Each structure stands twice: as structure tokens, then as C-alpha cells.
Amino acid sequence: MDNRDSYNSGYNNTGQNPGHADPYNNNGYEAYPPDHERQPMVPLKHSGPGIASFVIGLVAILGYILIFFIATMAVNESIGVLTPLQTEEIALHPAVVLASLAILVCLILNLAGGIVGIIGLVLKNRKKVFAIIGTILNGIMILLFVGLILVGMTLM
């Protein structure tokens, strides 16, 4: 009869495992890890920098969209049929200058969002969903900006 049968029959065979009250533990060793060292499984939290990166990316994209709509409407109202000299003057139009500065602000936001997203990816014991999405979102916008500059340089 093994320890299990002796336990079920009411006979506690503590002579085989001195100093140990677990009748199912036949080898005399405690289960690893001991009960007092086990930590309950807690769900992982989203990383704060990852969420911040995602939000920064969304704000920057909304900024780009608003900039293009507002600048287009402002320039469209002030121009008609243009001569070549007038097309050069459009570059100095206040709406175009402000839109250029606003695009640079959005680019700086994308750079900051990319850095914060990478920080969110490096954190341990955190969910990385928002960090991945934010890093990709900010990275794509930076690549599109660099592509726009390269296309502009080749057209000159």
C-alpha cells in the first residue's frame, strides 16, 4: 500500500517522511518553488511610454491633416490664374510659411514619439502593443517626410 492509500484509509504514514506532513510527497523534498514564494499571475499592464508614443503619433497625424486643409484653403482663396513670378511669391505667403513651421513641429513630435515608442518596447513585464503601433506610426511619418524632401530635391 502506498502513501496515497494509507492517507485515504486514515493512516498517516509520517514515519517515511520525518518532519514533513505531505503524505503525497514520496521523496521528502518540497515542491519547487515553495508555496510562500509563488507569485500569483497578474495581467501585464500596458507600457506608459508605449501609450504616449501612440497618442503622439495620432496627434501628429491629425496635425498634418489640419495643416494641409488650412493651408490649402488659405492659399486657394488668395490665388487665381498665376504667372511664373506669382508662383514664386506663393512660397512667401503667410499661410505657407506657417504651414511649413507647423509641419516641422509635427515632425519633431514624430521624432519624440518614435523615441518614446522605442523606450516602451524596451520595458520588461509590460504589454508592447501600443509601443509597437506608436513606433511604426511615427516611423512611417518620418519616412514619408524624408521621402517628400528627396522627391523635392530631385525635381529641382
Salt bridges, closest charged atoms under 4 A:
ASP35 OD1 - ARG38 NH1 2.97
